[in-house]
């Protein structure tokens, strides 16, 4: 048993009379810091006072499931999972986040009774997805969902259909079946944080973004996943998101598509904070031209900007024509620094590392 629980239990035993005089609200607050199985192990049947506290409708439970024998709730429906416990579970996740657990089975048995479940974090195997897809739409109070798995069409459409869902965190492997961007569901998700392990995610992003009209914050991280020569079609869906305020995107690629800065600002009518980190093998001149031509006029309308472009040429000597262009671009950045009176900060650096030339371009604005 957790040492802190043993100490607290011993303390209660020594001060049984006076400690019971503490307000019920204080005990409810103390109990909220314990996992459900720890709490019940320590305080069940201790005395009538604590039995009443544990039975209180004001006490909500945080539950972790796993394959450890030390967890008394492990893969069990009785005697721990009474109705009075199930309908007060607030959060559910695995003991070890990188491991699979019995959560899919638990949801299959009890989803209709999890009437207050607001937080669910789960890692899925392919064969578990159908059962979870049956359970998720029945979780009418679920506001935060975190899933790590290999996605398919059924799972994506189910996520869109969860009624109360507001925050969605997705970590997806490469899908092995085609993803169709059509769906009849309209999601209420306001915050989407997604990591995709493959460059075939255009259809996934189009499916999600085209059915999340209330999205206010989008975060996408593919910085440590190398994507080969891919058009960033997920940007084309952003124009249908009138409430989007914050965008944070990171990616690595061998090609810097010029359409990013050519079209992106037209698709973000309400954005106030924009963070974009890009890592390329080489920079297309059109990308930088579009950055200058299309973005300077809107810098004053955005509260926060952090654009970072990194390019590594695997040679110290760059083609003379490219170097001339980069020198001119650097001069333009210096001129912009003076024009914006330090409200927007522009930096351009070149450095040599292990026989390669690394170019870094940084544009930032913070109030």
TORKOLNU-878337 format. One record per residue (C-alpha): x, y, z. Coordinates in Angstrom, 2 decimals, decimal comma. Layout:
<atoms>
<atom x="X" y="Y" z="Z"/>
...
</atoms>
This chain:
<atoms>
<atom x="0,00" y="0,00" z="0,00"/>
<atom x="1,15" y="3,56" z="-0,72"/>
<atom x="3,22" y="4,88" z="2,20"/>
<atom x="1,27" y="8,13" z="2,37"/>
<atom x="-1,97" y="6,18" z="2,88"/>
<atom x="-0,43" y="4,06" z="5,65"/>
<atom x="0,77" y="7,19" z="7,43"/>
<atom x="-2,59" y="8,91" z="7,10"/>
<atom x="-4,47" y="5,81" z="8,27"/>
<atom x="-2,24" y="5,49" z="11,36"/>
<atom x="-2,70" y="9,17" z="12,08"/>
<atom x="-6,46" y="8,79" z="11,90"/>
<atom x="-6,34" y="5,82" z="14,27"/>
<atom x="-4,42" y="7,85" z="16,87"/>
<atom x="-6,65" y="10,90" z="16,56"/>
<atom x="-9,94" y="9,20" z="15,89"/>
<atom x="-12,11" y="11,59" z="17,90"/>
<atom x="-10,72" y="14,97" z="16,91"/>
<atom x="-9,99" y="14,19" z="13,27"/>
<atom x="-13,59" y="13,25" z="12,60"/>
<atom x="-14,53" y="16,80" z="13,54"/>
<atom x="-12,91" y="18,10" z="10,35"/>
<atom x="-15,46" y="19,48" z="7,86"/>
<atom x="-16,85" y="17,04" z="5,31"/>
<atom x="-15,74" y="19,41" z="2,52"/>
<atom x="-12,13" y="19,11" z="3,68"/>
<atom x="-12,24" y="15,31" z="3,66"/>
<atom x="-13,80" y="15,30" z="0,19"/>
<atom x="-10,94" y="17,52" z="-0,97"/>
<atom x="-8,32" y="15,25" z="0,64"/>
<atom x="-9,87" y="12,11" z="-0,85"/>
<atom x="-9,89" y="13,64" z="-4,34"/>
<atom x="-6,08" y="13,29" z="-4,45"/>
<atom x="-6,17" y="9,49" z="-4,11"/>
<atom x="-6,79" y="6,85" z="-6,72"/>
<atom x="-10,05" y="4,99" z="-6,13"/>
<atom x="-8,48" y="1,65" z="-5,22"/>
<atom x="-6,09" y="3,33" z="-2,77"/>
<atom x="-8,90" y="5,21" z="-1,12"/>
<atom x="-11,14" y="2,19" z="-0,70"/>
<atom x="-8,30" y="0,00" z="0,55"/>
<atom x="-7,35" y="2,54" z="3,20"/>
<atom x="-10,70" y="3,82" z="4,44"/>
<atom x="-13,43" y="1,27" z="3,70"/>
<atom x="-14,84" y="-0,22" z="6,91"/>
<atom x="-12,54" y="1,94" z="9,02"/>
<atom x="-15,56" y="3,28" z="10,91"/>
<atom x="-19,06" y="4,51" z="10,22"/>
<atom x="-17,95" y="8,10" z="9,75"/>
<atom x="-15,58" y="7,27" z="6,89"/>
<atom x="-18,01" y="4,81" z="5,36"/>
<atom x="-20,50" y="7,66" z="5,07"/>
<atom x="-17,85" y="9,94" z="3,58"/>
<atom x="-16,91" y="7,35" z="0,95"/>
<atom x="-20,58" y="6,82" z="0,12"/>
<atom x="-21,15" y="10,56" z="-0,33"/>
<atom x="-22,33" y="11,62" z="-3,77"/>
<atom x="-19,90" y="14,53" z="-3,57"/>
<atom x="-16,88" y="12,20" z="-3,65"/>
<atom x="-15,74" y="11,43" z="-7,19"/>
<atom x="-13,20" y="8,76" z="-8,09"/>
<atom x="-10,07" y="8,73" z="-10,26"/>
<atom x="-9,38" y="5,21" z="-11,53"/>
<atom x="-6,34" y="3,58" z="-13,12"/>
<atom x="-6,50" y="0,09" z="-14,57"/>
<atom x="-3,70" y="-2,25" z="-15,50"/>
<atom x="-2,38" y="-5,79" z="-15,33"/>
<atom x="-0,66" y="-5,39" z="-11,98"/>
<atom x="-1,85" y="-7,79" z="-9,30"/>
<atom x="-1,47" y="-4,98" z="-6,76"/>
<atom x="-4,45" y="-3,19" z="-8,30"/>
<atom x="-7,60" y="-4,60" z="-6,64"/>
<atom x="-9,75" y="-3,33" z="-9,52"/>
<atom x="-7,73" y="-5,24" z="-12,09"/>
<atom x="-10,07" y="-6,75" z="-14,70"/>
<atom x="-12,75" y="-7,26" z="-12,11"/>
<atom x="-16,47" y="-6,56" z="-12,12"/>
<atom x="-17,13" y="-7,64" z="-8,53"/>
<atom x="-17,00" y="-6,86" z="-5,70"/>
<atom x="-15,41" y="-3,44" z="-6,21"/>
<atom x="-17,43" y="-2,08" z="-9,09"/>
<atom x="-20,70" y="-1,32" z="-7,36"/>
<atom x="-23,16" y="1,09" z="-8,96"/>
<atom x="-22,37" y="3,67" z="-6,30"/>
<atom x="-18,73" y="3,66" z="-7,39"/>
<atom x="-19,24" y="3,44" z="-11,14"/>
<atom x="-21,54" y="6,41" z="-11,32"/>
<atom x="-18,99" y="8,55" z="-9,44"/>
<atom x="-15,92" y="7,78" z="-11,57"/>
<atom x="-14,52" y="11,04" z="-12,90"/>
<atom x="-11,41" y="9,86" z="-14,77"/>
<atom x="-10,16" y="6,56" z="-16,18"/>
<atom x="-6,71" y="5,68" z="-17,51"/>
<atom x="-4,03" y="3,00" z="-17,50"/>
<atom x="-1,52" y="2,50" z="-14,70"/>
<atom x="1,29" y="2,57" z="-17,30"/>
<atom x="0,37" y="4,85" z="-20,19"/>
<atom x="2,51" y="3,12" z="-22,81"/>
<atom x="0,96" y="-0,27" z="-22,09"/>
<atom x="-2,40" y="-1,69" z="-23,02"/>
<atom x="-4,85" y="-2,30" z="-20,19"/>
<atom x="-8,27" y="-3,69" z="-19,47"/>
<atom x="-10,01" y="-0,38" z="-20,12"/>
<atom x="-11,78" y="-1,58" z="-23,32"/>
<atom x="-13,21" y="-4,53" z="-21,43"/>
<atom x="-14,12" y="-2,29" z="-18,51"/>
<atom x="-15,95" y="0,11" z="-20,82"/>
<atom x="-17,79" y="-2,76" z="-22,49"/>
<atom x="-19,16" y="-3,88" z="-19,12"/>
<atom x="-19,82" y="-0,54" z="-17,47"/>
<atom x="-20,07" y="2,33" z="-20,00"/>
<atom x="-23,78" y="2,94" z="-19,39"/>
<atom x="-23,11" y="3,48" z="-15,66"/>
<atom x="-20,18" y="5,89" z="-16,09"/>
<atom x="-22,51" y="8,86" z="-15,98"/>
<atom x="-19,91" y="11,31" z="-14,61"/>
<atom x="-16,83" y="10,17" z="-16,52"/>
<atom x="-15,14" y="13,28" z="-17,91"/>
<atom x="-11,56" y="12,11" z="-18,60"/>
<atom x="-10,50" y="9,00" z="-20,54"/>
<atom x="-6,96" y="8,12" z="-21,60"/>
<atom x="-6,42" y="4,85" z="-23,43"/>
<atom x="-4,05" y="2,92" z="-25,71"/>
<atom x="-5,83" y="0,56" z="-28,09"/>
<atom x="-5,03" y="-2,53" z="-30,10"/>
<atom x="-6,80" y="-3,01" z="-33,39"/>
<atom x="-9,12" y="-5,73" z="-32,16"/>
<atom x="-10,27" y="-3,51" z="-29,27"/>
<atom x="-11,46" y="-0,64" z="-31,46"/>
<atom x="-14,96" y="-2,01" z="-32,31"/>
<atom x="-15,89" y="-2,50" z="-28,64"/>
<atom x="-14,59" y="0,94" z="-27,68"/>
<atom x="-16,52" y="2,51" z="-30,57"/>
<atom x="-19,72" y="1,06" z="-29,11"/>
<atom x="-18,90" y="2,46" z="-25,66"/>
<atom x="-17,71" y="5,98" z="-26,48"/>
<atom x="-21,03" y="7,47" z="-27,70"/>
<atom x="-22,66" y="6,31" z="-24,44"/>
<atom x="-20,28" y="8,42" z="-22,32"/>
<atom x="-22,49" y="11,49" z="-22,25"/>
<atom x="-20,26" y="13,42" z="-19,82"/>
<atom x="-16,91" y="12,71" z="-21,49"/>
<atom x="-15,07" y="15,98" z="-22,12"/>
<atom x="-11,42" y="14,87" z="-22,52"/>
<atom x="-10,37" y="11,92" z="-24,67"/>
<atom x="-6,80" y="10,75" z="-25,30"/>
<atom x="-6,26" y="7,79" z="-27,64"/>
<atom x="-3,09" y="6,16" z="-28,95"/>
<atom x="-3,62" y="3,55" z="-31,66"/>
<atom x="-3,66" y="2,64" z="-35,33"/>
<atom x="-6,81" y="4,45" z="-36,51"/>
<atom x="-9,54" y="3,38" z="-38,87"/>
<atom x="-12,69" y="4,95" z="-40,30"/>
<atom x="-14,94" y="3,61" z="-37,56"/>
<atom x="-12,84" y="5,07" z="-34,76"/>
<atom x="-12,54" y="8,51" z="-36,35"/>
<atom x="-16,26" y="8,81" z="-36,96"/>
<atom x="-16,97" y="7,61" z="-33,44"/>
<atom x="-14,70" y="10,29" z="-31,98"/>
<atom x="-16,66" y="12,90" z="-33,93"/>
<atom x="-19,92" y="11,60" z="-32,48"/>
<atom x="-19,05" y="11,76" z="-28,76"/>
<atom x="-21,59" y="14,37" z="-27,60"/>
<atom x="-19,84" y="16,29" z="-24,79"/>
<atom x="-16,25" y="15,93" z="-26,03"/>
<atom x="-14,33" y="19,22" z="-25,95"/>
<atom x="-10,63" y="18,22" z="-25,79"/>
<atom x="-9,19" y="15,50" z="-28,01"/>
<atom x="-5,59" y="14,25" z="-27,95"/>
<atom x="-4,71" y="11,73" z="-30,65"/>
<atom x="-1,50" y="9,78" z="-31,29"/>
<atom x="-1,99" y="7,80" z="-34,50"/>
<atom x="0,16" y="5,23" z="-36,27"/>
<atom x="-0,05" y="4,78" z="-40,03"/>
<atom x="-3,55" y="3,64" z="-41,03"/>
<atom x="-3,69" y="0,40" z="-43,03"/>
<atom x="-7,14" y="1,07" z="-44,48"/>
<atom x="-8,32" y="4,07" z="-46,55"/>
<atom x="-9,83" y="7,01" z="-44,70"/>
<atom x="-12,86" y="8,74" z="-46,21"/>
<atom x="-13,30" y="12,40" z="-45,26"/>
<atom x="-17,11" y="12,19" z="-45,46"/>
<atom x="-19,13" y="11,89" z="-42,25"/>
<atom x="-22,60" y="12,74" z="-40,98"/>
<atom x="-21,30" y="13,73" z="-37,54"/>
<atom x="-20,52" y="17,26" z="-36,37"/>
<atom x="-18,17" y="17,39" z="-33,41"/>
<atom x="-18,18" y="19,86" z="-30,51"/>
<atom x="-14,41" y="19,54" z="-29,99"/>
<atom x="-12,74" y="22,86" z="-29,20"/>
<atom x="-9,13" y="21,70" z="-28,68"/>
<atom x="-7,42" y="19,15" z="-30,95"/>
<atom x="-3,87" y="17,93" z="-30,29"/>
<atom x="-2,76" y="15,37" z="-32,85"/>
<atom x="0,41" y="13,48" z="-33,73"/>
<atom x="0,52" y="11,41" z="-36,90"/>
<atom x="3,25" y="8,87" z="-37,58"/>
<atom x="2,93" y="8,91" z="-41,36"/>
<atom x="2,59" y="11,29" z="-44,30"/>
<atom x="-0,71" y="9,79" z="-45,45"/>
<atom x="-2,63" y="11,80" z="-42,91"/>
<atom x="-4,23" y="14,30" z="-45,32"/>
<atom x="-7,47" y="12,33" z="-45,31"/>
<atom x="-7,46" y="12,03" z="-41,50"/>
<atom x="-6,97" y="15,75" z="-41,02"/>
<atom x="-9,60" y="16,60" z="-43,61"/>
<atom x="-12,10" y="14,27" z="-41,93"/>
<atom x="-11,48" y="15,73" z="-38,48"/>
<atom x="-11,17" y="19,41" z="-39,33"/>
<atom x="-14,06" y="19,49" z="-41,76"/>
<atom x="-16,34" y="18,23" z="-38,99"/>
<atom x="-15,04" y="20,37" z="-36,09"/>
<atom x="-16,59" y="23,80" z="-36,74"/>
<atom x="-16,19" y="24,87" z="-33,08"/>
<atom x="-12,45" y="24,23" z="-32,98"/>
<atom x="-10,58" y="26,99" z="-31,12"/>
<atom x="-7,11" y="25,46" z="-30,74"/>
<atom x="-5,20" y="23,15" z="-33,10"/>
<atom x="-1,85" y="21,56" z="-32,25"/>
<atom x="-0,08" y="19,20" z="-34,61"/>
<atom x="3,38" y="17,73" z="-34,03"/>
<atom x="5,23" y="15,83" z="-36,72"/>
<atom x="8,63" y="17,40" z="-36,09"/>
<atom x="10,35" y="14,10" z="-35,27"/>
<atom x="8,66" y="12,23" z="-38,15"/>
<atom x="10,28" y="12,77" z="-41,54"/>
<atom x="7,67" y="13,34" z="-44,25"/>
<atom x="8,62" y="13,02" z="-47,89"/>
<atom x="7,46" y="15,62" z="-50,39"/>
<atom x="3,91" y="16,06" z="-49,22"/>
<atom x="1,41" y="18,82" z="-50,01"/>
<atom x="-0,03" y="20,13" z="-46,75"/>
<atom x="-3,64" y="19,72" z="-47,72"/>
<atom x="-4,81" y="19,84" z="-44,14"/>
<atom x="-4,34" y="23,60" z="-44,29"/>
<atom x="-7,01" y="23,79" z="-46,95"/>
<atom x="-9,64" y="22,75" z="-44,40"/>
<atom x="-8,93" y="25,54" z="-41,95"/>
<atom x="-11,01" y="28,10" z="-43,77"/>
<atom x="-14,17" y="26,43" z="-42,47"/>
<atom x="-13,09" y="27,00" z="-38,86"/>
<atom x="-14,34" y="30,50" z="-37,98"/>
<atom x="-13,64" y="30,11" z="-34,24"/>
<atom x="-10,01" y="28,92" z="-34,52"/>
<atom x="-7,81" y="31,19" z="-32,40"/>
<atom x="-4,59" y="29,25" z="-31,75"/>
<atom x="-2,56" y="27,18" z="-34,23"/>
<atom x="0,60" y="25,29" z="-33,30"/>
<atom x="2,17" y="23,13" z="-36,02"/>
<atom x="5,54" y="21,36" z="-36,30"/>
<atom x="6,77" y="19,22" z="-39,16"/>
<atom x="9,87" y="17,97" z="-40,97"/>
<atom x="10,04" y="17,40" z="-44,71"/>
<atom x="12,39" y="17,20" z="-47,65"/>
<atom x="10,39" y="19,85" z="-49,47"/>
<atom x="9,10" y="23,28" z="-48,47"/>
<atom x="5,79" y="23,72" z="-50,23"/>
<atom x="5,17" y="27,37" z="-51,18"/>
<atom x="1,40" y="27,02" z="-50,74"/>
<atom x="1,78" y="27,19" z="-46,96"/>
<atom x="2,22" y="30,96" z="-46,80"/>
<atom x="0,39" y="31,65" z="-50,02"/>
<atom x="-2,95" y="30,36" z="-48,78"/>
<atom x="-2,73" y="29,89" z="-45,05"/>
<atom x="-3,61" y="33,38" z="-43,89"/>
<atom x="-6,78" y="33,34" z="-46,01"/>
<atom x="-7,84" y="30,20" z="-44,16"/>
<atom x="-7,37" y="31,65" z="-40,67"/>
<atom x="-9,82" y="34,55" z="-40,35"/>
<atom x="-9,92" y="34,56" z="-36,53"/>
<atom x="-6,43" y="33,37" z="-35,55"/>
<atom x="-4,74" y="35,34" z="-32,77"/>
<atom x="-1,78" y="33,09" z="-31,97"/>
<atom x="0,21" y="31,30" z="-34,66"/>
<atom x="3,18" y="28,98" z="-34,05"/>
<atom x="4,82" y="27,19" z="-36,97"/>
<atom x="8,11" y="25,25" z="-36,85"/>
<atom x="9,38" y="23,70" z="-40,09"/>
<atom x="12,49" y="21,61" z="-40,76"/>
<atom x="13,52" y="21,09" z="-44,43"/>
<atom x="16,30" y="19,58" z="-46,53"/>
<atom x="16,19" y="22,64" z="-48,76"/>
<atom x="14,05" y="25,77" z="-48,95"/>
<atom x="12,03" y="26,58" z="-52,03"/>
<atom x="12,51" y="30,25" z="-52,93"/>
<atom x="8,76" y="30,60" z="-53,56"/>
<atom x="8,13" y="29,70" z="-49,92"/>
<atom x="10,15" y="32,68" z="-48,72"/>
<atom x="8,68" y="34,95" z="-51,40"/>
<atom x="5,18" y="34,06" z="-50,24"/>
<atom x="6,22" y="34,60" z="-46,64"/>
<atom x="7,24" y="38,18" z="-47,43"/>
<atom x="4,46" y="39,00" z="-49,89"/>
<atom x="1,49" y="37,50" z="-48,03"/>
<atom x="2,33" y="37,69" z="-44,33"/>
<atom x="3,71" y="41,13" z="-43,58"/>
<atom x="0,28" y="42,87" z="-43,83"/>
<atom x="-1,31" y="40,60" z="-41,22"/>
<atom x="1,44" y="40,63" z="-38,59"/>
<atom x="-0,17" y="43,55" z="-36,77"/>
<atom x="-3,51" y="41,68" z="-36,56"/>
<atom x="-2,05" y="38,65" z="-34,78"/>
<atom x="-1,24" y="38,88" z="-31,07"/>
<atom x="1,50" y="36,22" z="-31,01"/>
<atom x="3,67" y="34,82" z="-33,78"/>
<atom x="6,47" y="32,29" z="-33,64"/>
<atom x="7,63" y="31,08" z="-37,05"/>
<atom x="10,83" y="29,06" z="-37,16"/>
<atom x="12,24" y="27,63" z="-40,41"/>
<atom x="15,31" y="25,42" z="-40,37"/>
<atom x="17,07" y="24,13" z="-43,46"/>
<atom x="20,17" y="21,93" z="-43,59"/>
<atom x="22,20" y="21,83" z="-46,79"/>
<atom x="24,53" y="18,83" z="-46,76"/>
<atom x="27,40" y="20,86" z="-48,12"/>
<atom x="29,21" y="23,95" z="-46,95"/>
<atom x="29,10" y="25,47" z="-50,42"/>
<atom x="25,61" y="26,38" z="-51,70"/>
<atom x="24,69" y="27,02" z="-55,32"/>
<atom x="25,70" y="30,69" z="-56,07"/>
<atom x="22,20" y="31,59" z="-57,31"/>
<atom x="20,62" y="30,27" z="-54,12"/>
<atom x="23,17" y="32,11" z="-51,99"/>
<atom x="22,44" y="35,38" z="-53,80"/>
<atom x="18,72" y="34,89" z="-53,13"/>
<atom x="19,32" y="34,09" z="-49,44"/>
<atom x="21,47" y="37,20" z="-49,07"/>
<atom x="18,67" y="39,31" z="-50,55"/>
<atom x="16,12" y="37,68" z="-48,27"/>
<atom x="18,30" y="38,43" z="-45,24"/>
<atom x="18,45" y="42,09" z="-46,31"/>
<atom x="14,66" y="42,15" z="-46,53"/>
<atom x="14,40" y="40,82" z="-42,97"/>
<atom x="16,70" y="43,56" z="-41,71"/>
<atom x="14,56" y="46,17" z="-43,45"/>
<atom x="11,44" y="44,70" z="-41,89"/>
<atom x="13,00" y="44,95" z="-38,43"/>
<atom x="13,22" y="48,72" z="-38,86"/>
<atom x="9,74" y="49,01" z="-40,37"/>
<atom x="7,98" y="47,26" z="-37,51"/>
<atom x="9,89" y="49,10" z="-34,76"/>
<atom x="10,74" y="45,91" z="-32,88"/>
<atom x="7,10" y="44,83" z="-32,44"/>
<atom x="7,99" y="41,92" z="-34,73"/>
<atom x="11,45" y="40,38" z="-34,41"/>
<atom x="13,16" y="38,86" z="-37,45"/>
<atom x="16,36" y="36,81" z="-37,36"/>
<atom x="18,39" y="35,06" z="-40,05"/>
<atom x="21,45" y="32,95" z="-39,23"/>
<atom x="23,82" y="30,70" z="-41,16"/>
<atom x="26,19" y="28,28" z="-39,46"/>
<atom x="28,40" y="25,33" z="-40,41"/>
<atom x="28,08" y="22,03" z="-38,56"/>
<atom x="29,74" y="18,71" z="-39,49"/>
<atom x="30,25" y="19,66" z="-43,12"/>
<atom x="26,72" y="21,02" z="-43,53"/>
<atom x="25,38" y="24,54" z="-43,74"/>
<atom x="22,38" y="25,21" z="-41,52"/>
<atom x="20,10" y="28,16" z="-42,20"/>
<atom x="17,61" y="29,29" z="-39,57"/>
<atom x="14,90" y="31,90" z="-40,04"/>
<atom x="12,93" y="33,15" z="-37,05"/>
<atom x="9,97" y="35,52" z="-36,92"/>
<atom x="8,34" y="36,28" z="-33,58"/>
<atom x="5,91" y="38,67" z="-32,00"/>
<atom x="4,87" y="38,61" z="-28,33"/>
<atom x="2,95" y="41,13" z="-26,27"/>
</atoms>
